[in-house]
Amino acid sequence: MKNDSSDFGGSFPHVEGIYFKSNVESLTFHADHEFKQKIVQMAAESGMGQEEFLLQAVKSYIEKF
């Protein structure tokens, strides 16, 4: 089995199936309905999913500091 050592970790054979090792962690926040709908719309218009869109937006914001 291939060992993928990309930034997102890798996959390794395991007795109970495949074990995925990752350095990706969830980041959750809550927003009102209107804000979420704006994110849904903007993400769709840019051809991204909501999670990818928000990640790119936050990365862009942080890089400006």
The first five atom37 places (N, CA, C, CB, O) and aatype in JSON, in Angstrom:
{
  "aatype": [12, 11, 2, 3, 15, 15, 3, 13, 7, 7, 15, 13, 14, 8, 19, 6, 7, 9, 18, 13, 11, 15, 2, 19, 6, 15, 10, 16, 13, 8, 0, 3, 8, 6, 13, 11, 5, 11, 9, 19, 5, 12, 0, 0, 6, 15, 7, 12, 7, 5, 6, 6, 13, 10, 10, 5, 0, 19, 11, 15, 18, 9, 6, 11, 13],
  "atom_mask": [
    [1, 1, 1, 1, 1],
    [1, 1, 1, 1, 1],
    [1, 1, 1, 1, 1],
    [1, 1, 1, 1, 1],
    [1, 1, 1, 1, 1],
    [1, 1, 1, 1, 1],
    [1, 1, 1, 1, 1],
    [1, 1, 1, 1, 1],
    [1, 1, 1, 0, 1],
    [1, 1, 1, 0, 1],
    [1, 1, 1, 1, 1],
    [1, 1, 1, 1, 1],
    [1, 1, 1, 1, 1],
    [1, 1, 1, 1, 1],
    [1, 1, 1, 1, 1],
    [1, 1, 1, 1, 1],
    [1, 1, 1, 0, 1],
    [1, 1, 1, 1, 1],
    [1, 1, 1, 1, 1],
    [1, 1, 1, 1, 1],
    [1, 1, 1, 1, 1],
    [1, 1, 1, 1, 1],
    [1, 1, 1, 1, 1],
    [1, 1, 1, 1, 1],
    [1, 1, 1, 1, 1],
    [1, 1, 1, 1, 1],
    [1, 1, 1, 1, 1],
    [1, 1, 1, 1, 1],
    [1, 1, 1, 1, 1],
    [1, 1, 1, 1, 1],
    [1, 1, 1, 1, 1],
    [1, 1, 1, 1, 1],
    [1, 1, 1, 1, 1],
    [1, 1, 1, 1, 1],
    [1, 1, 1, 1, 1],
    [1, 1, 1, 1, 1],
    [1, 1, 1, 1, 1],
    [1, 1, 1, 1, 1],
    [1, 1, 1, 1, 1],
    [1, 1, 1, 1, 1],
    [1, 1, 1, 1, 1],
    [1, 1, 1, 1, 1],
    [1, 1, 1, 1, 1],
    [1, 1, 1, 1, 1],
    [1, 1, 1, 1, 1],
    [1, 1, 1, 1, 1],
    [1, 1, 1, 0, 1],
    [1, 1, 1, 1, 1],
    [1, 1, 1, 0, 1],
    [1, 1, 1, 1, 1],
    [1, 1, 1, 1, 1],
    [1, 1, 1, 1, 1],
    [1, 1, 1, 1, 1],
    [1, 1, 1, 1, 1],
    [1, 1, 1, 1, 1],
    [1, 1, 1, 1, 1],
    [1, 1, 1, 1, 1],
    [1, 1, 1, 1, 1],
    [1, 1, 1, 1, 1],
    [1, 1, 1, 1, 1],
    [1, 1, 1, 1, 1],
    [1, 1, 1, 1, 1],
    [1, 1, 1, 1, 1],
    [1, 1, 1, 1, 1],
    [1, 1, 1, 1, 1]
  ],
  "atom_positions": [
    [[0.84, -1.18, 0.0], [0.0, 0.0, 0.0], [0.88, 1.24, 0.0], [-0.96, 0.0, 1.22], [1.93, 1.25, 0.65]],
    [[0.49, 2.26, -0.71], [1.25, 3.5, -0.83], [1.19, 4.3, 0.46], [0.72, 4.35, -2.0], [0.13, 4.43, 1.08]],
    [[2.32, 4.82, 0.86], [2.39, 5.7, 2.03], [2.45, 7.13, 1.52], [3.62, 5.37, 2.94], [3.47, 7.54, 0.96]],
    [[1.39, 7.88, 1.7], [1.32, 9.26, 1.23], [1.81, 10.18, 2.32], [-0.13, 9.63, 0.8], [1.17, 10.29, 3.37]],
    [[2.94, 10.84, 2.11], [3.51, 11.7, 3.15], [3.31, 13.18, 2.84], [5.0, 11.41, 3.33], [4.19, 13.99, 3.11]],
    [[2.17, 13.54, 2.27], [1.87, 14.94, 1.97], [1.63, 15.72, 3.25], [0.65, 15.04, 1.04], [1.71, 15.17, 4.34]],
    [[1.32, 17.0, 3.12], [1.05, 17.85, 4.28], [-0.12, 17.35, 5.11], [0.79, 19.26, 3.83], [-0.23, 17.7, 6.29]],
    [[-0.97, 16.57, 4.52], [-2.16, 16.12, 5.23], [-1.93, 14.79, 5.94], [-3.32, 15.99, 4.28], [-2.9, 14.16, 6.38]],
    [[-0.7, 14.35, 6.06], [-0.41, 13.11, 6.77], [-0.23, 11.98, 5.8], [0.0, 0.0, 0.0], [0.4, 12.15, 4.75]],
    [[-0.78, 10.82, 6.11], [-0.63, 9.68, 5.24], [-1.6, 8.59, 5.59], [0.0, 0.0, 0.0], [-2.34, 8.69, 6.57]],
    [[-1.6, 7.54, 4.78], [-2.44, 6.39, 5.07], [-1.54, 5.19, 5.29], [-3.46, 6.12, 3.91], [-0.54, 5.01, 4.59]],
    [[-1.88, 4.38, 6.25], [-1.05, 3.26, 6.64], [-1.93, 2.02, 6.82], [-0.26, 3.58, 7.93], [-3.04, 2.12, 7.35]],
    [[-1.43, 0.85, 6.4], [-2.21, -0.38, 6.62], [-2.4, -0.62, 8.12], [-1.52, -1.6, 5.95], [-1.52, -0.3, 8.92]],
    [[-3.52, -1.17, 8.49], [-3.83, -1.43, 9.89], [-4.64, -2.71, 9.93], [-4.62, -0.24, 10.55], [-5.34, -3.03, 8.97]],
    [[-4.56, -3.46, 11.02], [-5.26, -4.74, 11.11], [-6.78, -4.6, 10.98], [-4.94, -5.41, 12.42], [-7.45, -5.55, 10.57]],
    [[-7.32, -3.45, 11.31], [-8.76, -3.23, 11.22], [-9.14, -2.4, 10.01], [-9.27, -2.57, 12.47], [-10.25, -1.87, 9.96]],
    [[-8.25, -2.27, 9.03], [-8.55, -1.48, 7.84], [-7.39, -0.55, 7.54], [0.0, 0.0, 0.0], [-6.23, -0.97, 7.58]],
    [[-7.69, 0.69, 7.23], [-6.67, 1.68, 6.92], [-6.69, 2.76, 7.99], [-6.89, 2.29, 5.5], [-7.75, 3.26, 8.35]],
    [[-5.53, 3.11, 8.49], [-5.39, 4.17, 9.48], [-4.91, 5.42, 8.76], [-4.4, 3.76, 10.63], [-3.91, 5.39, 8.05]],
    [[-5.61, 6.52, 8.95], [-5.23, 7.78, 8.34], [-4.63, 8.69, 9.4], [-6.44, 8.46, 7.66], [-5.25, 8.97, 10.42]],
    [[-3.4, 9.15, 9.13], [-2.74, 10.09, 10.03], [-2.8, 11.46, 9.36], [-1.26, 9.66, 10.34], [-2.48, 11.58, 8.18]],
    [[-3.19, 12.47, 10.11], [-3.37, 13.78, 9.51], [-3.01, 14.87, 10.5], [-4.8, 13.96, 9.03], [-3.2, 14.73, 11.71]],
    [[-2.49, 15.97, 9.97], [-2.24, 17.14, 10.82], [-3.35, 18.18, 10.64], [-0.87, 17.76, 10.5], [-3.22, 19.31, 11.11]],
    [[-4.42, 17.8, 9.97], [-5.56, 18.68, 9.74], [-6.51, 18.56, 10.93], [-6.29, 18.34, 8.4], [-6.88, 17.46, 11.32]],
    [[-6.91, 19.69, 11.49], [-7.83, 19.72, 12.62], [-9.04, 20.57, 12.27], [-7.14, 20.26, 13.89], [-8.95, 21.48, 11.44]],
    [[-10.15, 20.27, 12.9], [-11.36, 21.06, 12.63], [-11.28, 22.39, 13.37], [-12.63, 20.27, 13.06], [-10.65, 22.51, 14.43]],
    [[-11.93, 23.37, 12.8], [-12.05, 24.7, 13.39], [-13.5, 25.11, 13.19], [-11.03, 25.76, 12.75], [-13.96, 25.24, 12.05]],
    [[-14.22, 25.31, 14.27], [-15.66, 25.54, 14.18], [-16.02, 26.88, 14.8], [-16.43, 24.42, 14.87], [-15.48, 27.28, 15.83]],
    [[-16.95, 27.57, 14.15], [-17.52, 28.77, 14.75], [-18.98, 28.86, 14.33], [-16.73, 30.05, 14.32], [-19.42, 28.19, 13.4]],
    [[-19.73, 29.68, 15.02], [-21.15, 29.83, 14.76], [-21.43, 31.22, 14.2], [-21.98, 29.59, 16.05], [-20.81, 32.2, 14.6]],
    [[-22.36, 31.28, 13.27], [-22.73, 32.55, 12.64], [-24.24, 32.58, 12.43], [-21.98, 32.75, 11.27], [-24.89, 31.54, 12.4]],
    [[-24.78, 33.78, 12.3], [-26.22, 33.88, 12.07], [-26.56, 33.42, 10.65], [-26.7, 35.33, 12.29], [-25.69, 33.29, 9.78]],
    [[-27.84, 33.17, 10.44], [-28.33, 32.61, 9.18], [-27.95, 33.47, 7.97], [-29.84, 32.44, 9.24], [-27.52, 32.94, 6.95]],
    [[-28.11, 34.77, 8.09], [-27.82, 35.67, 6.96], [-26.35, 35.59, 6.55], [-28.19, 37.12, 7.34], [-26.03, 35.55, 5.37]],
    [[-25.46, 35.57, 7.55], [-24.03, 35.47, 7.26], [-23.71, 34.14, 6.57], [-23.2, 35.6, 8.55], [-22.96, 34.11, 5.59]],
    [[-24.28, 33.05, 7.08], [-24.02, 31.75, 6.47], [-24.51, 31.71, 5.03], [-24.69, 30.63, 7.28], [-23.81, 31.18, 4.16]],
    [[-25.67, 32.26, 4.77], [-26.18, 32.26, 3.4], [-25.27, 33.05, 2.47], [-27.6, 32.84, 3.36], [-25.09, 32.68, 1.31]],
    [[-24.69, 34.13, 2.97], [-23.73, 34.9, 2.18], [-22.5, 34.06, 1.86], [-23.32, 36.2, 2.92], [-21.99, 34.1, 0.74]],
    [[-22.01, 33.3, 2.84], [-20.86, 32.42, 2.63], [-21.2, 31.34, 1.6], [-20.42, 31.77, 3.96], [-20.41, 31.06, 0.71]],
    [[-22.37, 30.74, 1.73], [-22.82, 29.71, 0.78], [-22.83, 30.28, -0.63], [-24.23, 29.18, 1.16], [-22.34, 29.65, -1.57]],
    [[-23.38, 31.48, -0.78], [-23.47, 32.13, -2.1], [-22.08, 32.44, -2.65], [-24.3, 33.41, -2.0], [-21.79, 32.14, -3.81]],
    [[-21.24, 33.05, -1.84], [-19.9, 33.43, -2.29], [-19.06, 32.2, -2.64], [-19.19, 34.25, -1.23], [-18.32, 32.21, -3.62]],
    [[-19.18, 31.15, -1.85], [-18.44, 29.92, -2.12], [-18.88, 29.31, -3.45], [-18.62, 28.91, -0.98], [-18.05, 28.89, -4.26]],
    [[-20.19, 29.25, -3.66], [-20.72, 28.69, -4.91], [-20.26, 29.51, -6.11], [-22.26, 28.64, -4.87], [-19.88, 28.95, -7.14]],
    [[-20.29, 30.82, -5.98], [-19.86, 31.7, -7.07], [-18.38, 31.53, -7.4], [-20.15, 33.15, -6.72], [-17.97, 31.73, -8.54]],
    [[-17.58, 31.17, -6.4], [-16.15, 30.99, -6.63], [-15.79, 29.54, -6.97], [-15.37, 31.43, -5.41], [-14.62, 29.22, -7.19]],
    [[-16.81, 28.68, -7.02], [-16.57, 27.28, -7.38], [-15.94, 26.45, -6.29], [0.0, 0.0, 0.0], [-15.3, 25.43, -6.56]],
    [[-16.11, 26.87, -5.04], [-15.54, 26.15, -3.9], [-16.65, 25.71, -2.97], [-14.51, 27.03, -3.15], [-17.76, 26.23, -3.01]],
    [[-16.31, 24.76, -2.13], [-17.2, 24.39, -1.04], [-17.07, 25.42, 0.07], [0.0, 0.0, 0.0], [-16.13, 26.21, 0.09]],
    [[-18.01, 25.41, 1.0], [-17.99, 26.38, 2.1], [-16.72, 26.28, 2.92], [-19.2, 26.17, 2.99], [-16.12, 27.3, 3.27]],
    [[-16.3, 25.07, 3.24], [-15.12, 24.88, 4.08], [-13.86, 25.4, 3.38], [-14.94, 23.4, 4.44], [-13.06, 26.11, 3.99]],
    [[-13.7, 25.05, 2.11], [-12.54, 25.52, 1.35], [-12.55, 27.04, 1.22], [-12.51, 24.87, -0.05], [-11.52, 27.7, 1.37]],
    [[-13.73, 27.6, 0.95], [-13.86, 29.05, 0.81], [-13.46, 29.77, 2.11], [-15.3, 29.43, 0.43], [-12.69, 30.73, 2.08]],
    [[-13.99, 29.29, 3.23], [-13.67, 29.92, 4.52], [-12.2, 29.77, 4.86], [-14.53, 29.32, 5.63], [-11.59, 30.7, 5.39]],
    [[-11.61, 28.61, 4.57], [-10.18, 28.42, 4.84], [-9.35, 29.42, 4.03], [-9.76, 26.99, 4.51], [-8.43, 30.03, 4.57]],
    [[-9.67, 29.58, 2.76], [-8.94, 30.53, 1.93], [-9.13, 31.96, 2.41], [-9.38, 30.4, 0.46], [-8.19, 32.75, 2.41]],
    [[-10.35, 32.3, 2.84], [-10.62, 33.65, 3.34], [-9.82, 33.94, 4.6], [-12.13, 33.82, 3.61], [-9.25, 35.02, 4.74]],
    [[-9.79, 33.0, 5.52], [-9.05, 33.19, 6.77], [-7.55, 33.26, 6.5], [-9.35, 32.05, 7.77], [-6.86, 34.11, 7.06]],
    [[-7.03, 32.37, 5.64], [-5.6, 32.42, 5.29], [-5.24, 33.76, 4.68], [-5.25, 31.28, 4.31], [-4.21, 34.34, 5.03]],
    [[-6.07, 34.26, 3.79], [-5.82, 35.54, 3.14], [-5.81, 36.67, 4.17], [-6.87, 35.82, 2.06], [-4.95, 37.56, 4.11]],
    [[-6.75, 36.64, 5.09], [-6.83, 37.66, 6.14], [-5.58, 37.64, 7.01], [-8.08, 37.43, 7.0], [-5.01, 38.69, 7.32]],
    [[-5.15, 36.45, 7.41], [-3.99, 36.31, 8.3], [-2.72, 36.77, 7.6], [-3.84, 34.86, 8.76], [-1.86, 37.38, 8.24]],
    [[-2.58, 36.49, 6.31], [-1.38, 36.88, 5.57], [-1.22, 38.39, 5.49], [-1.42, 36.3, 4.17], [-0.11, 38.88, 5.28]],
    [[-2.3, 39.14, 5.66], [-2.24, 40.6, 5.58], [-1.69, 41.24, 6.85], [-3.61, 41.15, 5.29], [-1.38, 42.43, 6.86]],
    [[-1.55, 40.47, 7.92], [-1.02, 41.02, 9.18], [0.47, 41.17, 9.11], [-1.38, 40.13, 10.35], [1.08, 41.62, 10.08]]
  ]
}
